[in-house]
Each structure stands twice: as C-alpha cells, then as structure tokens.
Amino acid sequence: MTSGNTDLVVRRAVLADLDVIKIIADQNKNELGFIVRRALERSIEGNEMLVAVDDSDRLSGFLQYHHRRDGYITLYNIAVQ
C-alpha cells in the first residue's frame, strides 16, 4: 500500500499505538463522533484494531472492527490523518 512516495504497512495495533489512534479519532470526531479511549483500548486488547504505519513506524490511520459470533465482521471506525 502506498501513499504518495511513502510505503505503508498494515499491522495489528498494540497498546503503544493508543495515544496516536485517539488523536486521529479526535481529529475526525465530526465524522466518527466521540470515541471513548477505553473502547479503543479494548479493541486493541481484543486484536480487533489494525493500523497503517510507514517505514519509520509512524501511524497514519486505523481500522476498528469486531468479529461477531456468527462469523461476520462489523467495521466500527476507519480514519486517517
């Protein structure tokens, strides 16, 4: 995946990403609404958050989702900065 001249990699989010994810969510609150920090943390802990990072590991965006019991996946939020 590329953005301009920078290659991006998608990986699972880790708790160290939480501060930047919350900043991106807050920058997009008009589109996403207010997202509680604890909800983002739970998604990370449950392995239900992906992030896009550049080759310097700078976070560019996130995708929050949920694996439902019936096998479907629900997308909650997606945002980039």
Secondary structure, 3 states (H helix, E strand, C coil): CEECCEEEEEEECCHHHHHHHHHHHHHCHHHHCCCCHHHHHHHHHCCCEEEEEECCCCEEEEEEEEECCCCCEEEEEEEEC
